[in-house]
Amino acid sequence: MPKEPLPLVPLKDNLLLQEVKKSNRSAGGVELPESKVKDPYRKGLVLAKGPGMSTEMDNGQSVIPDSIKVDDIILFHQAAGWDIKVAGLTYVVVSWRQCETMINPEYTEYVNKQ
């Protein structure tokens, strides 16, 4: 992702992501139809994160954990977040609470193969 300013700035406890698309090829190199590539999750590269937010419901404890950083790749449910198109690019905005897991940076080969 270019280091120029992003057109969107996440607010509250939201993350701004660029979706990492899965390959349509099987391990053997066969091109698979879109219907066979569906997963219950999506992958996204964290471009920016909001400052967090404080509410009375959680006694002011709602902050984005420091374990989520810019350039991390996270997994989130298909139904989580929403897509926003700006200047021909599609971004995903998702609350950090909807992030199911993060790919360990030591396993970058996993990201490149999936």
C-alpha positions as CSV (number, residue, x, y, z in Angstrom):
1,M,0.0,0.0,0.0
2,P,1.4,3.4,-0.9
3,K,2.5,5.6,2.0
4,E,0.3,8.6,0.8
5,P,-2.5,9.8,3.0
6,L,-5.5,7.5,3.1
7,P,-8.9,8.9,1.9
8,L,-10.6,7.5,5.0
9,V,-9.8,7.8,8.7
10,P,-11.4,5.3,11.0
11,L,-13.1,6.6,14.1
12,K,-14.1,5.0,17.4
13,D,-13.0,1.4,17.7
14,N,-12.9,0.7,13.9
15,L,-10.2,-0.6,11.7
16,L,-9.6,0.4,8.1
17,L,-8.6,-2.6,6.0
18,Q,-7.7,-3.6,2.5
19,E,-9.1,-7.0,1.8
20,V,-6.6,-9.7,0.9
21,K,-8.2,-11.8,-1.8
22,K,-7.9,-15.5,-1.8
23,S,-6.4,-17.3,-4.8
24,N,-8.9,-19.1,-7.1
25,R,-6.3,-21.8,-7.8
26,S,-6.1,-25.1,-6.0
27,A,-2.8,-26.5,-4.6
28,G,-2.5,-28.4,-7.9
29,G,-2.9,-25.3,-10.0
30,V,-6.5,-25.9,-11.1
31,E,-8.6,-22.8,-11.5
32,L,-11.6,-23.1,-9.2
33,P,-15.0,-21.5,-9.7
34,E,-16.0,-18.6,-7.3
35,S,-18.6,-20.9,-5.5
36,K,-15.8,-23.3,-4.4
37,V,-13.6,-20.6,-3.0
38,K,-16.1,-19.3,-0.4
39,D,-14.8,-19.3,3.2
40,P,-16.6,-18.3,6.4
41,Y,-14.0,-15.6,6.9
42,R,-12.2,-12.8,5.1
43,K,-8.6,-11.6,5.4
44,G,-7.7,-7.9,5.6
45,L,-4.5,-5.9,5.9
46,V,-4.8,-3.2,8.6
47,L,-4.2,0.2,7.0
48,A,-5.3,2.4,10.0
49,K,-7.0,2.1,13.3
50,G,-9.2,4.4,15.2
51,P,-8.4,5.8,18.7
52,G,-11.0,3.5,20.4
53,M,-14.0,4.8,22.3
54,S,-15.2,4.9,25.8
55,T,-18.7,4.1,26.8
56,E,-20.6,3.7,30.1
57,M,-21.5,0.1,29.2
58,D,-17.9,-1.1,29.4
59,N,-16.7,1.3,32.1
60,G,-14.4,3.1,29.7
61,Q,-12.5,0.0,28.8
62,S,-13.2,-0.1,25.1
63,V,-9.8,0.6,23.4
64,I,-8.2,-1.2,20.5
65,P,-5.6,-3.5,21.9
66,D,-2.0,-2.7,21.1
67,S,-1.7,-6.2,19.7
68,I,-3.4,-5.0,16.5
69,K,-1.0,-2.8,14.5
70,V,-1.0,-1.2,11.0
71,D,0.2,-3.8,8.4
72,D,-1.1,-6.8,10.4
73,I,-3.3,-9.2,8.6
74,I,-6.5,-10.2,10.5
75,L,-9.3,-12.6,9.8
76,F,-12.9,-11.6,10.3
77,H,-16.3,-13.1,9.5
78,Q,-17.8,-12.7,6.0
79,A,-20.8,-10.7,7.5
80,A,-18.6,-8.4,9.6
81,G,-17.8,-4.8,8.6
82,W,-18.8,-3.1,5.4
83,D,-17.1,-2.3,2.1
84,I,-16.6,1.3,1.0
85,K,-15.4,2.4,-2.5
86,V,-13.4,5.6,-2.7
87,A,-11.4,6.8,-5.7
88,G,-11.7,3.4,-7.4
89,L,-10.3,1.4,-4.4
90,T,-12.4,-0.7,-2.0
91,Y,-11.8,-0.5,1.7
92,V,-13.3,-2.5,4.5
93,V,-14.3,-0.9,7.8
94,V,-14.7,-3.3,10.7
95,S,-14.8,-3.0,14.5
96,W,-11.9,-4.6,16.2
97,R,-14.3,-6.6,18.3
98,Q,-15.4,-8.4,15.1
99,C,-11.8,-9.5,14.4
100,E,-11.6,-13.2,15.1
101,T,-7.8,-13.7,14.9
102,M,-4.6,-12.3,13.5
103,I,-2.0,-14.1,11.3
104,N,1.2,-14.4,13.1
105,P,3.8,-12.2,11.3
106,E,6.3,-15.1,11.6
107,Y,4.1,-17.1,9.2
108,T,4.1,-14.8,6.2
109,E,4.5,-17.8,3.9
110,Y,0.9,-18.8,4.9
111,V,-0.4,-15.4,3.8
112,N,1.3,-15.7,0.4
113,K,0.0,-19.2,-0.2
114,Q,-3.6,-18.6,0.8
